[in-house]
Amino acid sequence: MDLSDKFIDVTGTRTRYHDVGQGEPIILIHGGGPGASGLSNYRKNVEPLAAGRRVIVVDLPGFGETEGKLQDGPIFEAMGEFVRSFMDAIGVQKASFVGNSLGGATSLMVALRAPERVNRLVLMGTGGSQAIFTPMPTEGLRRMAMFHGGDGPSMQKLKGVIELLVFDSKAITDALLEERLKAATRKDVIDIFKRPPLDIWRENLAALKHKTLIVWGRDDRVVPLDSAFILLKTMPNAELHVYPKCGHWAQWEKADEFNALVAAFLDRP
């Protein structure tokens, strides 16, 4: 499968993406941890999901190989606007979305602001929700906030963050850490995360009629499982699937099960 880089101008931002397969389009949107990119989040998912579908993986502004230019406003709102402009640039009018963490929040903002452009939603460990029981911020969010502080980014700090994304830290390779450290030291990433977040759970989620699969790791230490319940309660066509012994990276930690689950969900009538 050809996963070579493609680049396109999106409202003045040089944007990297990958585009494989044929069929109904699915856009995969990565999370916002240090050094994140489309392929670093979804390397285990692209090929299986591209069987009978067109899979598009994009690097958000400030991540991977995409420039850090982003319109003003709260980060989730601005990222959602960017993704809609990206769809315009590549000629995709409507797509299903798979989003992890920041990517889940971004996918929800696309659906809230332009519901006609969204087919189905798959949301994993979505940011912008509200934990019902867990004290916030979580250990994972605190470590992310400290990553650029003090003496600045380091391999030790990065390892401390990435290990909290998963249930079993043995899944994290040195190659993955090296790849992410290089990307995590970009100044435009630091500037983007100085922006305020957006409490998506306060939005009119009840108006979203899209079929939605919410996926969570029971042991998520970044966005805890009880954050899923408001989404499940509020979104009328949402269902929840929880993986035991799984952290914030369900698509990575439970890749085979996740790919089968998502494919079956997308293929339903």
N, C-alpha and C positions, 0 to 999 in steps of 0.2 A: 504494500500500500504506500502510495506517494504522500509522505507527510512533509514535503519540502515547504519552506517558508513562502508565504505570499504577503505582499505589502500593498496597501491602498491608502489613499488620502481620505480621511474622515473629518470634514470641516476643519481642515488645516492640521490635523494630527496624523503623522505617519504611523500606520497601524499594521501590526503583524497578525496574520491569521492563517489557519490551515483549513482546507476545504476538500473533503473526500467523499466518495460514494455518490449514489444516485437515488432520487426519490424525494419523499417529504422532508423538508429541511428541519434540522434540530440544531440549535445553537447552544454550545456548552460554555458556561461562564464560570471562571475560576474564583477562588476565594482571595482574601486580602492579606494572608500571612506573609512574613518576610520572604522576599524572593519568589513569590508566586508567579505563575504564568499558565497559559492554557494547557500546554502539554505537560508541565510538571504536575498539574492536578489530574489530568485526564488521560495520561499515557496508556493506562490499562483499559480504557473504555472506548476509545475512538474506533478501533477496528471492529470489535463486536457490534457496536451500535450502528456502524456504517453498512451492515448487511441489509440491503434493501432500503436504505435511507441515505440522505445527504447530511453529513455531519460537519458542522462548522465550529471551529475552536478559535476564539479570539483572545488576544492579550488586551486587557483593559488599559487605559492611559496610566502610565507610570509603572507598568508591569511588563515583564518579558522584554520584548523588543519594540514595544509601542511607546511613543513619546509621551511625556507627562503633561501635555496641554489638555486642560479640561475646563469647561465652562464654570462660572461661579455657582455657588449654592451648596447645600448639604451634599455629602458624598454620594449617597444612594440616589438622590434625585439627579445629580449630574451624570452619574454613570448610566442611569436609565436613559437619559437623553442621548448620551453618546452611543449606546447600543442601537437605539432607533435610527440614528444617523448612519451607523455602520450598516444596518440593514438596507437603508436607501442606497448606500454606496455600492453594495454588492448585488443590488437588484432583487432582494428578498422582501416580499410584501408581508408574508405571514410565516411564523415558525413556531415549533414547540421549543421550550427552554428547559435546560438542565443547569441548575445553579447551586453552587456550594458556598455557604457562608456569605461573604460579600456578593458572590454571584447569585445566590438565592434572593437576597434583598434587591439586587439590580433587576433580576427577572421579574420580581413582584412590581417594581416601579414601572417597568415596561407595560405590564398587564394593567396596572392602575391608570396610567396616563394614556395608553393606546390599546385598549382591550381587543380591538378588531385585528391587531397584528399578532396576537398570541393564540396558538392552538391549544396545547396542553402544557402544564407546568410540572416539573420534578424539582423539588426543593430539599436540599440536604443541609442541616445545621444552619438554617437561615438566620442571618443577622437582622437586627431591627425588631425582633420580637421581644417578648417580655417574659422573663422567668417568673413562675408563680411562687415557688418555694425556695429556690437556690439564692443565697446572698450574692449580690453582684457588686463589682465585677468579679468574674471567675478568675481562677489562677491563670488560665490560658490568656485571657484578655489583659491581665496585669503584666504578664511577661511580654506580650506583644507591645504594650504601651512603653515598657522599659527598654525595648530593643535598641532604639536610637538614642537613648539617654546616656548619662554618665560619660564613659570613654568612647561611646559610639558602638556601632555594630561589631560583632566578633563571632568567630565560629562557635565559641562556647555558648554565647547567648542564643545564637541561632539553633544550636542543638537543643538547648533548654526549651525553646518555643516549639520546635518541630516534634520533639518527643511527647509534648502534651497534645498534639493533634491526633495521636493514634493510641490505641489501647496497648499494643505490643510494640515497644520501641525498636525491636529487632527488625521491623519492616523498613526502617530508615537506613538507607545506604550512604556511604561516604560520598559517592558520586552525586546523589541527590542534594546533599548538604553543600557541596562545592558549587553546584549549579545555582542553588538558591542564594548563597552568600554573595556571589558576584552581582546578581540582580538586586539584592536587598540594600546595597550601599548607594543606590542612585538618589541624588538629592531631590529629584522631582517626586519620588515616592514619599519621602519624608514630608514634603510640602503638602501633598494631597491628603495625608492622614492627619494634618493639623485642622482639617475641616470638621465641622460638627456632623455627627451622624443624624439619622432621621428615625424616629420611633414609628416604624411601619405599622405596628399593631394598632396605632391610633387612626390609621387610614381606614377608608370604607372597604374593608376586605370582603364584607358581605355582598358587595356588588359584583365580585368576581365569580362568574358562573363557569369558568374554565375547569375542566377535569384536572385535578391536582393530586399528585402523589408526593406526600411528605415523608422523607426518609431521615431517620435519626439513629445515631449510635447511643445505646443506653448509657455508655460511659463517657460521653462527650464532656470534656473539661474546659471547653472554650465557650460553646453555646449549649447550655444544659438541656436535657430532654424535656423538662417542664416548660421550656420556651416553645415547644411544638404545640402545646395544648390550645393556646389562643388561636393559632392558625387553624387548627383542626376544628375548633368550636365555631369559628367565625366564617370560614370559607365554605359555602354550601355544598360543593362537590369535591371536598378534600377527603383523602384517606391517609392513614398513618401506618408506616411500616417501621418497626424498631428492630435493630440488630443487637443481640447481646455481645459482650466482649468486643465492643467497637467504639471508637472515639469519634472525632470530628470529621474524619476522612472516610466516610462509608464507601465512596466510589473507589477508593484505593485499598482499604483494609478488607473489604468484602467484594472484591471486584467481580468475580464470576457470578455470585448470587445477585449482586447489584445489576450487572448487565442483563441478566435474564429477567429480573423484576421489571426493569425500565423498558426493555423491549416488549414484554408482554403488555405493559400498561399503554405504551404508545400504539400498539397494534390492535387494541380493543376497538370494537365498533363505536 
